């Protein structure tokens, strides 16, 4: 028995997915069904491409890395919890 699944997605994503599926010689529904079956079987899903950071986030990370390399913005090391808590509360 078959059913219809309505999924909202960006138009561009749908068009790109349809084009790739067509290039591979399968309907997009086959791709979707394959992913759904794997999700049900494994109980998990994976993403295979690295996400792109927003430019402002990437800049903040780069700045933090440079500061860390210069030893800036780092807390001191502690030998005990009391000294650590005193540092946090100061």
N, C-alpha and C positions, 0 to 999 in steps of 0.2 A: 504494500500500500504506500502511496506517495502523498505528500502534503506540500503546501506552498509556504515558504518562509519569506517574510518581508523583512529586509534589512536596510536600514538607512546608512548611507555612506556618501562620501563626497563624489560628485559627478566625475571629477578627474580620476579618482581612485578606481571607480567602476570601469571607466573607459580604458584605463591602462591595464587593469586586470583582464578585461575582456580581450584586449588586443594580445596580451601575452598568452592567454589560454588558447586563443585562435591560432597563434603562431605555433603553439605546442600541439595543436590538433585536437583539443578537447573543449567541450563547452565549459563555461564558467561554473555552471552548477556542479560539474564533476570536481572542480577544484574545491569549491565550498564544501561539498559532501565529504571529500577526502579529509579536509581539515577538521570538520565536525566529528567524523568517525575517530580520528586520531585523538582528539580532545576527550571524547567519551572513553576511549580505550585507556588512555594514559592518565587522565585526570589533570592534565597540565597542558600548557601551551608555551611555545618559545618564540622569541623574535630574533630574526637572523641578521638584521642590519643595525648598526650603531645609530642610536638616536642623535639628531643634531641638536646641539645646545643653542639656546638663544644667544645672540652676540653679546648681550650685556652679561649673561651668566658666564660665558667663556672668558670674557675680560676679567671678571671678578676672580675666577679660578686661576687665571694666569698671574694676576696680581698677588694672590695668596701664595702661589708657588714661589714666585720671586722673593716675597717677604720671608717665607720659610727658609729659602736657600741662604738668605742674608742673616738668618737667625732672629728675625723680627716677628713680633706677635706671638711668640711661644711662651707658654707658662714654664716656670722652673720645674725641676724634678723634685720629688719628695721621698723621704725615707719612711714616713708614717702618715696615717690618716689625719691625725690632729693638725699637723703642719699644713696638709692639703686643705682641710676645712677652714683653717685660719686664713689661708690665701684666698679661698673662694669668698669668704665673708668680709674681706678687706676692701 
